[in-house]
Amino acid sequence: MSASWVTIVTTSALIGVGSNLDNTGVGLAFGAAGVRVPAWVNVVINAIGFCFVTAACFATATVRHYLSAQTAARLAAGALIAVALVCWYTGYVHHRLAAGRKPMKIRQPGWHEAIVLGFGLSFTNLVGGFSATLADPRMIWPTVAAITVAGYLAISIGNALARGLLAPWLGRFSPLVAGLILIGVGIHELV
């Protein structure tokens, strides 16, 4: 019995990490632009993820009929690429179009960005919860906990590392790199 719980916890932890690689990319992208992701934004993003993974775990059979893993990946990729395009717009296009106005900077994420990112990043949580509980219904709460905690840590660690290491070196190219990271994560979602 204890060996099966060790297996469940280990599998849940691996699913949590695997489902949140995109969160790390978001943390890196904001950090590369020198922007700190506040803890409350991270909580909102991962609270939405918590809701998605919980719903997926409890409604595995129903969700399977409405949303395929490929569709979830496409939706997540679309949201991430949209955020990347906003990074590029604010870094390179807006100041040229706003002749004489103060240039826009990639700003610290607020409620709107937290909600958009929460939904965009949660589609991988949906797939992770779906796949975990399809195999074993005892995986519900360990999977929910692992994905939620790993999501929060992924954004925090990615953001801190990028702000400390990448942002000082990138200078004016930080929006370009931030956008490329997000597009890379979006493409990863499709593969």
HELIX and SHEET records of a PDB file:
HELIX    1   1 SER A    2  GLY A   18  1                                  17    
HELIX    2   2 LEU A   21  ALA A   32  1                                  12    
HELIX    3   3 ALA A   39  PHE A   58  1                                  20    
HELIX    4   4 THR A   60  TYR A   66  1                                   7    
HELIX    5   5 ALA A   69  TRP A   88  1                                  20    
HELIX    6   6 TYR A   89  VAL A   93  3                                   5    
HELIX    7   7 HIS A   94  LEU A   97  1                                   4    
HELIX    8   8 TRP A  111  ALA A  135  1                                  25    
HELIX    9   9 PRO A  137  MET A  139  5                                   3    
HELIX   10  10 ILE A  140  LEU A  161  1                                  22    
HELIX   11  11 ALA A  162  LEU A  166  3                                   5    
HELIX   12  12 ALA A  167  LEU A  170  1                                   4    
HELIX   13  13 GLY A  171  PHE A  173  5                                   3    
HELIX   14  14 SER A  174  LEU A  190  1                                  17    
END                                                                             
